[in-house]
Amino acid sequence: MKKEYKLESLIYYSKAFAGKTHILETSSKDIQKKLDEMAKEGWRLVSTDATDFGIGMYFYLYFERDSNF
């Protein structure tokens, strides 16, 4: 059986007067929502990565699932 792979990227920007943990709080909710959404479609999370660039924080979620073709 073949595998399908998919990358989902989420980007968050720092806000000057928000608390220190605002990216963590917002991203945790959004990432959980994305995980639930992808799981309903049969995708499994196989890897993650994150990087920052200036005021942005980039999260990469790598998924796979069994392919039917």
Residue pairs with C-beta under 8 A, 6 or more apart in sequence:
1 66
1 67
2 66
2 67
2 69
3 64
3 65
3 66
3 67
4 64
4 65
4 66
4 67
5 62
5 63
5 64
6 38
6 43
6 62
6 63
6 64
6 65
7 60
7 61
7 62
7 63
8 34
8 38
8 60
8 61
8 63
9 58
9 59
9 60
9 61
10 27
10 30
10 31
10 34
10 58
10 59
10 61
11 56
11 57
11 58
11 59
12 23
12 26
12 27
12 56
12 57
12 59
13 55
13 56
13 57
14 22
14 23
14 55
14 56
14 57
15 22
23 57
27 57
27 59
31 59
31 61
34 61
35 45
35 61
38 45
38 61
38 63
41 65
42 65
42 66
43 63
43 64
43 65
44 63
44 64
44 65
45 61
45 62
45 63
46 62
46 63
46 64
47 62
48 59
48 60
48 61
48 62
49 59
49 60
49 62
50 57
50 58
50 59
50 60
51 57
51 58
52 58
